[in-house]
Amino acid sequence: METANTSTKQYEGNDRLLLGIVLGVITFWLFAQTTLNIAPAMREDLAIDVSSSNLAVSITALFSGIFIVVFGGISDRVGRLRITRIGLGLSILGSLLIALSPSGAPLFLIAGRIIQGLSAACIMPSTLALIKSYYSGAARQRAVSYWSIGSWGGSGLCSLFGGILASTIGWRWIFWISILVAVMSYVLLAGTPESRSEGSQSGKGMDLPGIVSFMVGMVALNVVIGQGARLGWMSPLIQGLGVLALAALAVFFRIEKLSAAPFIDFKLFANKTYTGATLSNFLLNGAAGTLMVALSLVQIAAGMSSFQAGMLTIGYLIAILLTIRVGEKLLQKWGARKPMLLGSAITGLGIFLLSFTFILASQYIVLAVIGFTLFGIGLGFYATPSTDAALSTVPAEKAGSASGIYKMASSLGAAFGVAISAALFTALSNGHVEFLEGLFWGRQDNIAVRYAAAIALLFNLFMVLVAIISILATVPPAKAKA
């Protein structure tokens, strides 16, 4: 049963609360995610190497994914509004560390990015649970749509927004503005009654062994993926970390199976619809590597600035903002399955067009605009049906933890998608590709980079194809109306 400091059932969410929630959400999806485009500018200004830069890009989503379920469960017990406010405070601290990062000190930058990840871990599940508590019916679907605009729309705008600021007033201003947005969100949330779940206050302790083993396994795996090419896949350190990752994850699954209060409640996955929504969410968020690879390619191989590269994504931004509400209407008309499949297919088509790196730069620019636009249309169709399918099929007392797992899928998908894409792109960029000469049009001195980008983009397409299969296998068709 839901309880609050005042009666939850009597309180109805309004647009002030919704705006505060959306502003909190974009502190991660808009501001923190700008690093997908501005990483080259940050790397040059801070005088850090590519490996440190790649780690800084992916580690925020990684830590968000690791801890998002933890804070989702805590928010059920101690209050969703309280955890949201803690997340906003962490966002301010993380942005401050990044904005003040000195040259030649990557650990300073990485610490700020980790704190941003912890901030997102607080905000994402707590705000989704607030929506479930304070909105219902069509109002909830509308609120979820605007929440999705904050997350998916923020990710659509991040490359263009970051490119504009990095090319004009400097990349550090991105994080100063993020601090201001977090403060605005905090103010707008004032006056909202607390929401928590009475059913979650059972006195069960936190599953620290499960959390620690999961964190160790995920961090070790991320380092192996991101640093393997630089350190050598057969190096003792990488092999040792690989063994550590496997061992830690094996221990984690064992602990969760036996725990009375598991870190991740695997019983939620007995619900096939929730499973399909969460798994496909993981895979489609993994396609975030598309942005990093394609935007890095045009900056490295075609000499474009971060602003010019960001302009290629303007169709992505417009499309996702226009189609998220369309996805809501498709959900109401068709149910979740059809728009999820349609959105995934259109996303895959967009990535396929972006993988045409063998053509001339002028031609690729046109194709990239079309590809990013399709990418945005597909995600817009997918976002609200998927989120609603996940939220509407779980009991109220597990709303926070279920939302946390769903958003963990988003963050871990993005973290590993970006890390693997970056690893493929970096490792293959310096390879010997004489056998490809003549297959790539135009300049031949950059075909290694173009080949590397194509392989990395095709990996992202593969993830989308797996997402489609998972939806077909798990999300049931909508029942025909009488």
N, C-alpha and C positions, 0 to 999 in steps of 0.2 A: 504494500500500500504506500502511495506517495504521501509524504508529509512535508511541511514547511513551517517557517517561523510564523507566517500567517497562512490561512487556508489556501493550499495550492489549487484546489478545485475551484475556488472563487476568483482566483486571479487569472486574467486573460492577458496574454502577451500583446504588446502594442508596437507601433512602428519605432518608437524611441528605443525600446529594448532590442528590436531587430537590427536597427542601425548600429547599436553598440556591439552586438554580436558580430555583425559583418566586419566592422572596423577591427575587432580583435582577430578575426580569422585572417584578414589580409596582412597583418603584421608578419605572418609566415609566407603565405602564398604569393603575395605581391612583393613585399620588401625583401624578405630573406631569400626568395627564389631568383632575385635579379642576378645572383652570382652565375646562373646558367649562361648569361650573356657577357657580363662584365668581368669574368674571371681573367681574361688576358690583360685588361687594364689594371686590375688589382695586382696581378702577378708582376707587371712591370713597375708599378708605383712602389710596391712593397719589397721588390727585389728578392722574390722567393722562386723556388724551382717549380716545375710543372707538377711533380708528385705532391708537393705540399698544397699547391693550388687545387688540384683534383680532390685531395682529401678534404680541404675546406669546403668545397662545393657539396660533396656528398654527405659529410658527417652530420649536418644539421638534420636532414631527413632521417638518418640512421638513429640518432639519439631520440628524435621524436617517435620513431617507430618502436624503439625499445621500451620507452617509458609511457607511451600513450595509454596502454591498458592499465598500468599501475595507477596513473592519475585518474583514469576513468572510474576505476573501482573505488579509489579514495573519495572522488567527488560524490559517489553514491552515498557514502557514509558521512562525510564531514560537510558536504554542501557543494553543489555545482557552481554557484555564484562565487563562493570563496576561492575555489580552485581556479576559476576563470581569472579572478583578480590577481592571484599569485602568478598566473601565467603572464599577465600583462606586465607585472613588475619584472619578471625575468626577461621579457622582451626588451624592456627599457635597458636593463643591465647589459644584455648581450649586444644590443645595437650600440651602446656606448663604448664597449670594449672594441668593437669592430671599427667604429668611426675614429677612435683614437689609436688604432694599431700603428706602431712605429715600423719604419723600414727595416727589413732584415730580421724580423721577429715573428715567424709564422705561428709560433705557439700562442702568441697574444691573439692573433686572428682566429685560430682554431678554437681557443677557449670561448671566445665570443660566439662562434658558430655553434658550439656544443650547447651553450646556454640558450641560444635561440631555439635549438631543438627541444630542450626541456620546456621552454615556453609553449611551443606548439603542442607538446604532449599534454600540457594542462588545458589549453584553450579548446582544442579540437573536440574531444569527447564531452567536455563539460557543456559547451555551447550547444552541441547536438542534443544532449540530454535536457537542457533548458527548453529547447524547442519542443521536444516530446512532452515535457511537463506542462508548458504554458500555451501551447497551440494545439488545435485539434481539427480534424476533417480537412476541408479546403484551405483553412487558414494555416494548418501545418504544412500542407503541400506548397503553399505560397512561401512560407517561411523557409522551408527546405530549399526552394528554388533560389531565394536570395542568399541563403547560406552557400549554396553551390556557386552562385555568381561570385561570392567572396573568395571561394577556394579555386574553382576551375577558371572563373573570370580573372581572378588575381594572377593565376599562373599564365593566362593568356596575355595579360598586360605587362607582366614582369620584364620580358625581354626588351620591349619597346620603351617602357618607362625607365628601366635601368640604363639602356643605351643613350637615351636623351640626356639624363642627368650626368652620366659618366662623360659624355662628350661636351657638355656645357659647363656646369658648375662643379663637376667632380663626383666620383663615385661615393665618397664619404658622406655626401649630403643625402644619399638614399637612406642611410641609417639614422641621421639626425631627424629626417622627416618621419621615419618609422617611430621614433620616440614620441613625437607629437601625436601621431595617430593612436598610439597605445594610451596616452593620457586622455585623449578625447573619448576613447572607448570606455575607459574607467569611469569617466564622469557620466556618460550616458547610461551606464548600468546602475547608477545610484537610484535607490528607491525601489528596486526590484526585490521582492521577497525571496528568501532563501528556499532552495529546493533540494531535498535529499530523499533517499529511499529508506523507509523504516525497515524493509525486508533485508537490507544489506547490513544493518547494524546488529549483527548476530554475535559479536564478540570474537569472531575468528581473527586470528592474527594475520599479518601480511606475510605472503609467501616469499620471504627473503631468499631462501636457497634457489627457488625457481627463477626469481628476478636476476640474481647474480649469475647463475649458470647461463641464462638466456643472453644477458648483456655480454658476458665473456665470449660466448659463441658468436654472436653477431658482430662484435667489434673485431675479433680475430679474423672472421671471414671477410669483412670489409677491407681490412688491411691486406689480406692475401690477394684479393681481387685488384685493389688499387695500386699495390706496390710490387706485385709479383714480377711484372715485366722489367721494372727498374732494378730490383735486387737479384733477379734470376729465379725462375720457377723451381730450380733444383737446389737453391741455397738452403743451408740449414735453418735459417730464420723463417723463411716462407714455409718450408716443409713442417717445421715445428708448430707454427701458427695454424697450419692446416689441420694437423693432428689435434691441436688444442680445440679448434672450432668444432670438429666432429665429436670429440669427447665431451665437450661442454654441452652441446646440443643433445647428445644421447642422455647425459645426466639430467638435463632439463625435462625431456619427455618422460623419463622415469619418475622424476619428482612430481610432475604434474599428474601423472597417472595415479599416484598414491596419496596425493595431498588432499586434505579435507577442505582446504580453502585455496584452490589453485590460482596461480598468477593469470593463466589463461584458462577459461572455462570451456574445455573442449566439448561439453555437452551442448553448447550453442550450435555446434556444427551438425547436430542431428537434424536440424532444420535445413532442408536442402535449398530453399530459397535464400536463406541467410548465407549459406555456404557459397552459392553461386554468385551472389552479389559481392561478397567479400573477396573471393578468389579472383573474379574478373576485375574488381577494383584494384587489387594488387598488380595485376598484369598490365592494365591500361595506364596506371600511374608509372609503371616501369618504363613505359614509352616516353617518359619525360626526357630520357637520354636523347631522343630525337632532336629536341631543341638545342641541347648542348653541342651535339655533333654537327648539325647543319649550320648553326651560327658560328661555330669555331672554324668550320670548313671555309665559309665565305670570307672570314677575316684572314685566315692563313693563306689560302690558295688564291683568293681574288683580291686581297688587299683592302677589303671593306673595313670601315670603322665600326665600333660597337653600335653607334647610332644607325648607320646604314644597314647593318645586319638586323638590328631590332625592327627597322621599318618593314622588313620582309614578313614580319609576323602580324602586321596590322590587320590582315584578313582573319587571322586566328582569333584576335581579340574581338573584332566585330562579330564574327560568326558565333563565338561561344556565348557572348552576351545576348545575342538575338535568339539563339536556339535553346538556351536553358529553359525559358518559359515554354517554348514549343515542346521540349521534352516533358514538361509537366502536363501539358494538354494531351500528348500522346499516351502518357501514363494513365490518365483518366479515361481515355478512349479504348486503349488496347491492353492495359495492364503493363507489367514491367518487362516481360520477356521480349516482345517485338521491338520496342525502342532501344533496349539494351543491345540487341543483335544488330539493328540498323546502325546505331551509333558506332559500335565496334567496327563494322564493315567499312563505314565511311572513314573512320580514323585510319584503318589499315590502308585504304586507297591513298590517303594523303601521304602517309609514310612511304609507300611504294613510289610515288612520284618524286619525293625528296631523295630517293636512292639513285636517281638518274645522274650520277656525278660524272659520267663519261662525256656529257655534252659540253658545249661552250659556256663560258661564264654568263654571257648575256642571256642565253637560253635558259640556263639553270635558274637565274633570278626570277624569270617569269614562272617557271615551273614551281619554284619554291613558294612564291606568293599563292599559287593555286593549291599546292600541297598543304601549306600551313592553314589555309582557309578551310579545306576539307577536314583537316585535323581538328580544328575548332568546332566545325559543325557536328562531327561525330561525337566529340566529348560532350557537347551541349545536349545532344539527344540522349546520351547515356547517363549523365550525372544525376538528375532528379529521380528517374525511375530506379536506378541502382540504390541510391541512398534511402528512398522511401521503402523499397523492398526489404532492405536490411533492418530499418527501424520498426516497420509495422508488423514484423513477424516475431518479435521477442517480447517477453513479459516486461511490464513496467519496472519491476524491481531490479531488472538486469539491464536497464537502459544505458546506464553509464558504462558498464564493462563491455556491453555489446557494441556500443558506439566506439569505445576505445579500440576494440579489436578491428572494427571496420576501418577506422582511421589509421590504425597501426598498419593495415594492409596498404593504405595510401602512402604512408611515409616510408615503410620498408621497401615497397615497390619502387618508389622514386629513388631511394638511396641506392639500392642494388642495380636498378636500371641505369642510373647515371654512372655508377661505379664501373659496371661491366662495359657500358658503351665507351666511357673514357679510357678504360684499359685496352679495349680493342682498337680504338682510334689511335691512342698513343703508341701502342706496341707495333702496329702495322704501318704507321706513318713513316718510319725510318727503314722499312724493309726493302728488299731488292725485288723490283717488279718489272724487270726488263721484258718478261714474257707478255706484259700487257701493252707494250709500246705499239702504237697504231690502233689499239682498241679505244683509246681515249682521244677525243677530239681536241684540237687546239694545242696549247702548251704541253710539252712532255716532261718538263722539269718538276712538275707537281703531281704527277700521276700516283705516286705512293700515298700522298695525303688524300687524294680523291678516292683511291681504292680503299684505303682504310675507312673513310667515311661511309662508303657504300656498304662495306661489310657490317659496320656498326649499326647502320640504319636498317639493314635487312634483319639484324638481330632483334631490333625493336618491332619490326613487322611480324616476326615469328611469335613474339609475346602476344601481340594482338590476335593472331590466329588461334593461339592456345586459349585466349580469353573467350573467343567465340565458341570454341568447343566446350568450354566449361559452362557457359550459359545454356547451351543446347542440352547439356547433360543434367543440369541441376535446377534451372528455373522453369517452373511449370507454365504452360500456356494459360492465359486468362480464361476463366469460365464464361461461356456464352450467356448473355443476359436473356432472361425469359421474355 
